[in-house]
Amino acid sequence: MSNSSEGSGRSRTEDEPRVVLERRPPRSTYLAGAVFSLVAIVLGAIGLYVEYLGEARAPLLALGLSGLLLALAALVLLGFRSSFAFRTEQGLRPYAPPSSDGSPGVSEALGLSAGRPRRIFVGLLGTGFAGLGAALLLPLRSLGNRPSEGMGQGRWRRGTRLMTPEGRPVVVQDLPVGSSLAVVPDGNAGDYPSVATLVRLAEVADSSSEAGLRAYSRICSHAGCAVSIFNRADNTLVCPCHWSVFDASTGAVVSGPAPRPLARLPIGLGEEGYLVAMGPLEGPVGPPLGAVQPTPKSPRSRRVV
Amino acid sequence: MARSFWESRLPLRTGLQRAVRKLFPSHWSFLLGEVALFSFVVLIVTGVYLALFYRASSVPSVYAGSYAPMRGRPLPEAFVSVMTLSLDVPFGLVVRRMHHWAAHLFIASLLLHAARVFFTGAFRRPRELTWWLGLAMFAQALVSGFTGYAIPFDLRGGASIRMALTTLQSIPWVGGWLSVLAFGEEFPGSLILGRLYLVHVLLGPALIALILLGHLYLVVRFTHTDYPGPRRSESLEVGGPAWPDQAARSTTLMLLVGAFVAGLSAFLPVEAIWHYGPFQPYAFYEPLQPDWFLLWIEGAYRLLPPQLNFHLIGANFTGPFYGAVLLPTIVLGGCAIYPYLEQRMSGAIQRDHHILEDFRVTPFRTAFGSAGLSFLVLLSFGAINDRMATAWHMSVSEVNVLWRTVTLGVPPVLFLALYVAGRSIRARRVGARPRRQPFDWLLSLATSGVALVAAILILRDRIRRRIGKNRLG
């Protein structure tokens, strides 16, 4: 079946004589030790969690991990010893595979075909390594900070000046009727969730200077791209990334894949005629997370005036 | 018999049958290589974790972590990332320490494994290739150890990069070009950290893994060697099969290696880079030594006298070249050709060897290996000449003179003593007249010659110092 006879003169290995010199049968007393080790593993994992959530001192964490691995080593050795006969054999050099015809399956080859001992062996080692896996979740947890409430809500506060990305404060006259401008908060120009779009709508009934000014989060609620186009003719804001279209007067979704409106930034006139925010962004910024977040308190309720 | 999902898709029946029946000898010393293997596993796992935090950049960024004395200072990004990992990431310091100690265990177990192989003659035909792959792995392990020491870009790391630059530059004729190509810019530049990092996390591990695969393949192909004992011979092997005996032993050993490394990490802090601070071209820290496995090269750096420097057709031969290029080449190259030399010298018929030799019946090999090792150990102590000077109330140059004498004098004496003693021990153990080794006394003569030359060199140094003193006085 397989061309196992590599080279010449290896045919003697067809039925390779193997002499079993010694056989140490499994002993059930080992089982008690294995169970004891398993308890130590579980305790070690619990201890690691306690220390990690507490002070997370490096020497104690290392000691806990060391103890857990030590107990797991004992479990593996005792688990094997309680389930298998260990052998010392004598064989011919060089080593060559036995003929493949009629070879037993994997379980038979591993001596794992019996019912109860197999379940015990697999159960013991499975639980032990699951304990190690549980402990190793802790360093994975350290990869990043907890996603905090309000993260990604931007840094706009009442009185924060609107600035162009180049760092100029914005006055109404900067914006002709029917145009838009990207704005960032004064002092936090690099903060990604804060970027906003300031628009001056084309058709408004009131002709006062502030009327028709709107500001929205510039981050699309679909996939997080920049909503960079103001379509004056339709009075819409468009994200060219996946073509979500929002009403420029309200921020509501007009068409496209976006699931929710753009967060609105309340604005007003500050000192010297510069435009300022009247509060933080209203509503969630950007696309929804995969996990349901606790609803942030409505910023509107905290607004003064 | 119904085939399982996996059995019907993978060559499990034949492959597993074959693997399961591989025999492993029972002596503990065969586990040294496995310790190295499992240290490598720990290194990969912890290294991947560290790489998730490390930034290979020397660009300054303002440190805002929890170590108050450095807060608000612009520090190299690489340094900051290691600081943050160590002090502000729970479990970060544990993983860093484990990586550190696993690296030391890796190299230590490689060394012990190599010593076992050498002193029992396991490198003999047909296993020369296995021996060479092991040597290559050791060389790469030293390089990886060095790059790992360098990339946090603390004061020591930066200093070691500077020494690597010197080493490259010192190579006759081509050194200047090599250093320019390796660094890309004026030292330190912004490229070298990224390049060292690439060597440390990609090229090095890939090379070690490849060598490892080849090494293990050959181990299986040639079967394990074994110590002399009942029921085993050059044609018969004795041991426990891979499953369940060796599977139980190896898995246990792997977990024990992990437990040992974690245990070391609990009690032994790794070098706290915040004590040294970031690399500054104007600063240094004293006393400063590299990791123990590079001390022999550092020792050569410190002990080699400038009198050995010379010019030859447009090239400079200098200390850094001797210490960090020539010396490792000679040591590793010597190890590589040793199987061939021994075969030639013994004059024995070429045949395969599977049964190991007792080190007490191989006087030349034992004496030669011990003398060589003693040379490297003594040379390593040369790297702490500043500490020895402090401890012994001597000047560093006095320590240098003393230690050059010791380093060059002890190995030949040790060789002769062990060789003479070994021959009589062998005569007593083997009884009959030992096999002829016609080159034995020639080699002893040669070694004595080296000692003589060393003595002359040292004397010359003394005389020069005396002349210098007189001139000054």
Interface residues (C-beta under 8 A of the other chain):
Chain A: S2 S4 R18 L21 Y52 A56 A58 P59 L60 L61 A62 L63 L65 S66 G67 L68 L69 L70 L72 A73 A74 V76 L77 F80 R81 S83 F84 F86 R87 T88 E89 Q90 G91 L92 R93 P94 Y95 P97 P98 S100 S103 P104 G105 V106 S107 A109 L110 G111 L138 P139 R141 S142 L143
Chain B: M1 R3 S4 W6 E7 L12 R13 T14 L16 Q17 R18 V20 R21 K22 L23 S26 Y49 L52 V89 P90 F91 G92 L93 V94 V95 R97 M98 V220 R221 F222 T223 R231 R232 E234 S235 L236 E237 V238 G239 G240 P241 W243 P244 D245 A247 A248 R249 T251 T252 L253 L255 L256 G258 A259 F260 V261 A262 G263 S265 A266 F267 H354
